[in-house]
Amino acid sequence: MEQLYALGVSAIEVIQVWFADYEGYLEMVNDVFNPNHMLEILFPVVSIVDSVFAAQLVLCMAFGNWLNAVMKWWLVEDRPYWWIRETDFYTGGRRPILKQFRQTCETGPGCPSGHSETAAILLILTICWVSHLMNDRKCYVWWWKYVMYPVCAASLLSVMLARLFIAVHFPHQVLAGALVGGFLAPALCIYVTDPYIWQYGVHVEYGVGKTMAWHVASVVTIIAISGVTYYGLVLCGFDPQWTIKLAFRWCESPQNIHVTTTPMFALAHSTGYLLGWALTVTPSVAQYRHYTKSRSLIISAFTTTLIYYTFKCLQDNVNKEHALLFYFQIFLLCALKVPFLLRVGPAVAMLPYSKVKKD
């Protein structure tokens, strides 16, 4: 691994020199494809337009974030900005100097890249959604693939390049993240959300109640795997928080270290969304599709904005003095947010039309 890391550092040095003039753009890409932003900002926005797509998005993103956090603990890999200071590989030779940026000081282990995984998931879901619009609606444009595919490929490459530029990942880590995300998005849609929402395959035999119970049991299993992974590291002599100590030791600007980059926050955040999804998403969300004529987008946008700011205020005021209480409150707020955005908001947006139908 030391030789692989050293080769990766050499590639990062070249990238930081070659793309120095694009620093602003690459930092913007890092901000846009932040996994937390996908769930905290993009999910509410998508829920205004299409609840089914929002349900797919929240499942893929939340499960992807959980798997990413657990895999980082499984693989226990370093990040470039602290590895070059800790390693003995360069003993007797020139130790590389990597430039640090505002987003460099992430605290979790390095592999796989969460940003690359998030970008791959989002771009594949976007292609599937646009394909649905083109093929199932009267707005087909024959050349859409020739535009969408290159744009999505360029976006994914930009994310991978941005993660290398800020020295937060090695090349193999961003590649691993993209591969995991590229596998998860179609797998979860084909085998989980689509059969369940549209009621075909084994979901017809099981019924909504049994399927929901199975989903809740799956989330409980996921939470159990998180706990086993954490305490497994402890029993093996590893400190699960060791990367946080390295981040504080080698980050040039410690004020840039945020709790949202820790594995524990990612686990609480993602499992909360997964539990909310399991308890909320049923075939009923299909009535809130984008093409329905019985839903006001203006009311939907207003209601979603109100829900978003209410939960944001609650999240900004959670107890930060006790770690376990903090993570539990984050978990609970994320679980509650899903039903409000996928069921309450759309239902309110359909109220005026339901009254008209009754009349």
C-alpha positions in Angstrom: 0.0 0.0 0.0 2.9 2.4 0.7 4.0 2.2 -2.9 0.5 2.6 -4.2 0.0 5.7 -1.9 3.3 7.1 -3.1 2.3 6.7 -6.7 -1.0 8.4 -5.9 0.7 11.3 -4.2 2.9 11.8 -7.3 -0.3 12.0 -9.4 -1.8 14.5 -7.0 1.3 16.7 -7.1 0.9 16.8 -10.9 -2.8 17.6 -10.8 -2.3 20.4 -8.3 0.2 22.0 -10.6 -1.7 21.5 -13.9 -5.1 22.6 -12.6 -4.0 25.4 -10.3 -5.9 27.9 -12.5 -9.2 26.0 -11.9 -9.1 26.0 -8.1 -12.3 27.9 -7.8 -14.2 25.5 -10.1 -12.8 22.4 -8.4 -13.7 23.7 -5.0 -17.2 24.4 -6.3 -17.5 20.9 -7.6 -16.5 19.5 -4.1 -19.2 21.6 -2.5 -22.0 20.7 -5.0 -21.4 16.9 -4.7 -21.1 16.8 -0.9 -23.1 13.7 0.2 -24.7 15.7 3.0 -25.9 18.3 0.5 -27.6 15.6 -1.6 -29.8 14.6 1.2 -30.2 17.9 3.0 -30.8 20.1 -0.1 -31.4 18.1 -3.3 -33.8 15.6 -1.8 -36.3 18.3 -0.6 -36.0 20.0 -4.0 -36.7 16.8 -5.9 -39.6 16.0 -3.6 -41.4 19.1 -4.9 -41.4 17.8 -8.5 -41.6 14.0 -8.2 -42.0 12.0 -5.1 -41.1 8.7 -6.8 -37.8 10.0 -8.0 -37.3 11.6 -4.6 -37.9 8.2 -3.0 -35.3 6.6 -5.2 -32.9 9.4 -4.5 -33.1 9.2 -0.7 -32.8 5.4 -0.7 -29.8 5.3 -3.0 -28.0 8.2 -1.3 -28.7 7.1 2.3 -27.8 3.4 1.6 -24.7 4.6 -0.4 -23.6 6.9 2.5 -24.0 4.1 5.0 -22.1 1.6 2.9 -19.4 4.2 2.3 -18.9 4.9 6.0 -18.8 1.2 6.9 -16.5 0.3 4.0 -14.1 3.0 5.2 -13.9 1.3 8.6 -13.5 -2.1 6.9 -10.7 -1.0 4.6 -9.0 1.5 7.1 -7.1 3.4 4.4 -5.3 6.8 4.8 -5.8 10.1 3.2 -3.0 11.8 1.3 -2.8 15.0 3.3 -2.0 13.2 6.5 -0.2 10.1 5.1 2.7 12.2 3.7 3.3 13.5 7.2 3.0 10.1 9.0 4.8 7.7 6.6 8.4 6.6 6.7 8.3 5.9 3.0 10.2 9.1 2.2 12.9 8.6 4.8 16.2 10.0 3.4 14.4 11.6 0.4 12.2 14.6 -0.4 8.9 14.5 1.4 6.1 15.8 -0.9 4.3 19.0 -0.1 0.6 18.9 -0.9 -1.4 22.1 -0.9 -4.4 22.0 1.5 -7.8 23.7 0.8 -11.0 24.5 2.7 -12.5 21.0 2.0 -9.3 19.0 2.5 -9.6 18.3 6.3 -12.0 15.4 6.2 -11.9 13.1 9.2 -12.9 9.6 8.1 -10.7 6.9 6.5 -10.1 7.4 2.8 -11.5 4.5 0.8 -13.9 4.6 -1.0 -14.5 8.2 -1.9 -18.0 9.3 -0.8 -18.1 12.2 -3.2 -17.3 10.0 -6.2 -19.9 7.5 -5.1 -22.5 10.2 -4.6 -21.8 11.7 -8.0 -22.1 8.3 -9.8 -25.4 7.5 -8.0 -26.9 11.0 -8.8 -25.8 11.0 -12.4 -27.2 7.5 -13.1 -30.5 8.3 -11.4 -30.7 11.5 -13.4 -30.1 9.6 -16.7 -32.9 7.1 -15.7 -35.3 10.0 -14.8 -34.6 11.9 -18.1 -35.0 8.6 -20.0 -38.4 8.1 -18.3 -39.4 11.6 -19.4 -38.3 11.1 -22.9 -39.9 7.6 -23.4 -43.1 7.9 -21.4 -44.2 11.4 -22.2 -44.9 13.4 -25.4 -41.7 15.3 -25.2 -39.2 12.9 -26.8 -36.0 14.5 -28.1 -34.0 12.1 -30.2 -30.6 13.7 -29.4 -30.9 13.8 -25.6 -28.5 10.9 -25.0 -25.8 12.6 -27.1 -26.0 15.6 -24.7 -26.8 13.9 -21.4 -24.2 11.1 -21.5 -21.1 13.3 -22.2 -22.3 15.9 -19.6 -22.7 13.2 -16.9 -19.4 11.6 -17.8 -17.7 15.0 -17.6 -19.3 15.7 -14.3 -18.2 12.5 -12.8 -14.6 13.0 -14.0 -14.7 16.5 -12.6 -15.7 15.2 -9.2 -12.9 12.6 -9.2 -10.4 15.2 -10.3 -11.6 17.7 -7.7 -11.1 15.1 -4.9 -7.6 14.5 -6.0 -6.9 18.2 -6.4 -7.7 19.0 -2.8 -5.5 16.0 -1.7 -8.3 14.3 0.2 -8.2 11.0 -1.7 -5.7 8.8 -3.6 -6.6 7.9 -7.2 -7.7 4.3 -6.5 -10.0 5.6 -3.8 -12.0 7.9 -6.1 -12.2 5.1 -8.7 -13.5 2.7 -6.1 -16.2 5.2 -5.0 -17.3 5.7 -8.6 -17.6 2.0 -9.2 -19.6 1.4 -6.0 -22.0 4.2 -6.8 -22.4 3.0 -10.4 -23.4 -0.4 -9.1 -25.7 0.7 -6.3 -28.0 3.1 -8.2 -29.3 0.6 -10.8 -29.3 -2.3 -8.3 -31.5 -0.5 -5.7 -33.9 0.9 -8.4 -34.3 -2.4 -10.3 -34.6 -4.7 -7.2 -36.1 -2.5 -4.5 -37.8 0.8 -5.3 -39.4 0.1 -8.7 -40.9 -3.4 -7.9 -42.2 -2.1 -4.6 -43.7 1.2 -5.8 -45.1 -0.2 -9.0 -46.2 -3.5 -7.4 -44.7 -6.2 -9.6 -42.6 -9.3 -9.0 -42.5 -10.8 -5.5 -43.8 -7.6 -3.9 -47.3 -8.4 -5.3 -47.2 -11.7 -3.4 -45.8 -10.3 -0.1 -48.1 -7.3 0.0 -47.3 -3.8 1.3 -47.4 -4.7 5.0 -45.0 -7.6 4.8 -42.7 -5.7 2.4 -42.6 -2.7 4.8 -41.8 -5.0 7.7 -39.0 -6.5 5.7 -37.6 -3.1 4.9 -37.7 -2.1 8.6 -36.0 -5.3 9.5 -33.3 -4.6 6.9 -32.6 -1.1 8.4 -32.3 -2.7 11.9 -29.8 -5.2 10.4 -27.9 -2.3 8.9 -27.7 -0.5 12.2 -26.5 -3.7 13.8 -23.8 -4.1 11.2 -22.7 -0.6 12.0 -22.4 -1.4 15.7 -20.6 -4.7 15.1 -18.1 -3.0 12.8 -17.4 -0.3 15.4 -16.9 -2.7 18.3 -15.1 -5.1 16.0 -12.4 -2.5 15.4 -12.2 -1.9 19.2 -11.7 -5.6 19.9 -9.0 -5.8 17.2 -7.1 -3.0 18.9 -8.1 -0.2 16.5 -9.4 3.1 17.6 -12.4 3.9 15.4 -11.7 7.6 15.9 -8.0 7.4 15.0 -8.5 9.3 11.7 -10.1 12.2 13.6 -6.9 12.6 15.6 -4.8 12.5 12.4 -7.0 15.2 10.9 -6.6 17.5 13.8 -2.8 16.8 13.9 -2.1 17.6 10.3 -4.8 20.0 9.2 -3.3 23.4 8.6 -6.6 25.1 9.4 -8.4 23.1 12.2 -11.5 25.3 11.9 -12.1 23.6 8.6 -12.8 20.3 10.4 -16.5 19.5 10.6 -18.4 16.9 12.5 -20.4 16.0 9.3 -17.3 14.4 7.9 -17.0 11.8 10.7 -18.0 8.2 10.2 -20.3 8.3 13.2 -22.3 11.3 11.8 -22.6 9.6 8.4 -24.0 6.5 10.0 -26.5 8.3 12.2 -27.5 10.5 9.2 -27.9 7.8 6.7 -29.6 5.2 8.9 -32.1 7.8 10.0 -33.0 8.5 6.4 -33.2 4.7 5.7 -35.6 4.1 8.6 -37.7 7.1 7.5 -37.8 5.6 4.0 -38.8 2.1 5.2 -41.7 3.5 7.3 -42.9 6.0 4.7 -42.4 4.8 1.1 -45.3 2.7 -0.1 -47.0 2.4 -3.6 -49.0 5.4 -2.5 -46.1 7.8 -3.4 -46.9 7.0 -7.1 -49.9 9.4 -6.9 -47.5 12.3 -6.4 -45.7 11.9 -9.7 -44.6 14.9 -11.7 -47.2 14.5 -14.4 -50.3 14.5 -12.1 -52.8 17.2 -12.8 -54.1 17.2 -9.2 -51.1 18.7 -7.5 -50.0 22.4 -7.2 -46.3 22.9 -7.6 -46.5 26.3 -6.0 -48.1 24.9 -2.8 -45.7 22.0 -2.9 -42.7 24.4 -3.1 -44.1 26.5 -0.3 -44.8 23.6 2.0 -41.5 21.9 1.3 -39.6 25.2 2.0 -41.4 25.4 5.4 -40.6 21.8 6.2 -37.0 22.3 5.2 -36.4 25.4 7.4 -38.2 23.9 10.3 -36.0 20.8 10.3 -32.9 23.0 9.7 -33.7 25.0 12.8 -34.2 21.9 14.8 -30.9 20.4 13.5 -29.0 23.6 14.2 -30.2 23.5 17.9 -29.5 19.8 18.8 -27.6 19.1 21.9 -23.9 19.2 21.0 -22.4 18.6 24.5 -23.2 14.9 24.6 -22.0 12.8 21.7 -24.6 10.0 21.9 -27.5 12.4 22.4 -26.3 14.5 19.5 -26.1 11.5 17.1 -29.5 10.1 18.3 -31.1 13.5 17.7 -29.6 13.6 14.2 -30.9 10.1 13.6 -34.4 11.0 14.8 -34.7 14.2 12.8 -33.5 12.5 9.6 -36.1 9.7 10.1 -38.9 12.2 10.6 -37.9 14.4 7.7 -38.7 11.7 5.1 -42.4 11.3 5.8 -42.9 15.1 5.9 -41.2 15.5 2.5 -42.6 12.5 0.7 -46.1 12.3 2.2 -47.2 15.4 4.1 -45.9 18.0 1.7 -47.4 16.4 -1.5 -50.7 15.7 0.3 -51.0 19.3 1.2 -50.3 20.3 -2.4 -53.2 18.1 -3.5 -55.8 19.4 -1.0 -57.3 22.1 -3.3 -57.9 19.5 -6.1 -59.4 16.9 -3.7 -62.0 19.5 -2.7 -62.9 20.2 -6.3 -63.4 16.5 -7.0 -65.7 16.1 -4.1 -67.8 19.0 -5.3 
